[in-house]
Structure formats: C-alpha cells, structure tokens
Amino acid sequence: MEKAKQNKTYEIIVIGLSYGYMGIVPDLMKKETLKLTVANQDFYYDYLIAKSVLSIENNVKYCIMGVGYYCFDYDLSLRKSLPLNIPHVYYPIFKDAHHFILPDNYSVIDIENINYFTDKALTTIFKDDFCIYCFENILKMNLTLNPSPQEWEYDYNEVPIRYFDEKTLILKAEKYAREFDTLNHPETVIENKKIFKNYLELLNNFNIEPIIVIFPVPSICYNYLDKKREDRFYSIIREMNRSYNFQLIDMFRCELFNLEDFRDFDHLNRKGATKMTNLLNDLICFRN
C-alpha cells in the first residue's frame, strides 16, 4: 500500500485473494502494475485497501478485481478456522477486525510500537527508500507481492497436480468442489453486495476502470462444481451492471489451460500465470 501511494507511475492495481496473487505476473502487463493481493482476502478488506491507496493523488486507471463465483458468500471475519490475516495483517493496518472478535490477550506490534522501540536517529537518518533497498537487496525480503519460485510451483502440502494419477485427480477435484459448496450464506451475500457497490462507487468516483477477473481451474473440476453457484454470481453481477460499468473477464473454463499450468486445483503456477497475464493484456479494453 505504501508503494502504491509513493509511486505515481502505477496504472493498474490488482486487489483480491490468492487467485490474482498467483495468477498475474506484473512485469508482463502492458501497463505498470502493482499487486495488493493476499490469500483469503474478502470484499471488505479489498474495499479498505482500495480506499486507502486512493486517498492520495495517483495515476491508477484500472483495478483488476480477482474473484471466484463464491465471493459474495465469503466473509473472512466469519471463518470457523482462525483468520490469521485479521490479527496479523488487517487489524494492525486498519484497526478494523470487521466481525472477528479479537482475543482478550491480543496485542500487536504496529507502527506506533515499532517507532517507540526504534532509536529516533535511525528513522531520521535512514529514509524509506534506503530501508526498502536494505530489505530487498541485503535482507533479501520479498517486497514484490509475487510468489517465490517454490510457492509458485507447488503447495507446500502437496506435489504439483500434474503429477497426480487419474484416480487421485478425481478424488481431490471432488474434495475441492465440496469445500466451496459449503459456502452458502444469504446474510453475507446481502452485506457483500453493499460493500461491492461501495467498492465500485469508489472506483467510478476516481475514474478507475473496474475489471472483474475469474481465474481458470483445471478442466477436471468443471463437472464437480455446482452450476447454481455460478448462476447466483451472474445474477448479482447483472444487477450491479445496471448501475455501474465494469469489464468482466471470465476465464474459469478457458480451454487454453491444462494441468501443466496449475500449481493446485485453483491456482496457476508461473507458466500458467505468464499465459494468463498475456491473455489479460489482450482481453482488457485499455483506454487510448
């Protein structure tokens, strides 16, 4: 977010969850691109990130919104498993946990704490650009929001899916589909529609083109996913499109991708991300 605010040359920001994180190579985009994507991110925090980044003058003209058909049913703060991004990422930045109840013993090392424990001389002598240089070149920290080569190739709990035999592929594809079939939360849909409208309104107010992108999955998944979820998604999108202009690029069933392009059942590897990025360059309606 700080890079987006400090660098006035970015024309595209990518906001959303891990599909965009894994599925786009910024250096290959036609226009200078910055990813602001985090695994499991939802519309609520997408909107807060966009609002923060656009709070100062910038050169952003496009916002790629990486989503899935289930996105309107999804609220990170209501997940049954502990949503670590909220206490460790979003709350320290925004002071906002949405519906998540922080534990009584919660504490965070936020910017104020860091400044308190840091010698004031250091923050005076070493400016932001020097610190970023040290992080990237001396400490070798990844500040690009791109996956590492290993992360882009395989899930740490699995081998790449291209090595699965047919029986394993089928079993895991069925399991993948069942996990998304459990996401059916009408109250969350109502709230997310309001958030999404605010999100689109924000982008329109800044004359930024929203580009909704659904990333591909392996063809073996097609038959196991509930078509009703896709229909519900498109019903909401058509409703939104009556009031707001946006591009929609649905690559979910794109036949140009095969198992060699995927890390797992819903994330591209580097090869697939390169292919996806080149396709987006061709499909996005860039302004003259």
Secondary structure, 3 states (H helix, E strand, C coil): CHHHHHCCCCCEEEEECHHHHHHCCHHHCCCCEEEEECCCCCHHHHHHHHHHHCCCCCCCCEEEEEECCCHHHCCHHHCCCCCCHHHHHHHHHHCCCCCCCCCCCCCCCCHHHHHHHCCHHHHHHCCHHHHHHHHHHHCCCCCCCCCCHHHHHCCCCCCCHHHCCHHHHHHHHHHHHHHHHCCCCHHHHHHHHHHHHHHHHHHHHCCCEEEEEECCCCHHHHHHCCHHHHHHHHHHHHHHHCCCCCEEEECCCCCCCCHHHECCCCCECHHHHHHHHHHHHHHCCCCC
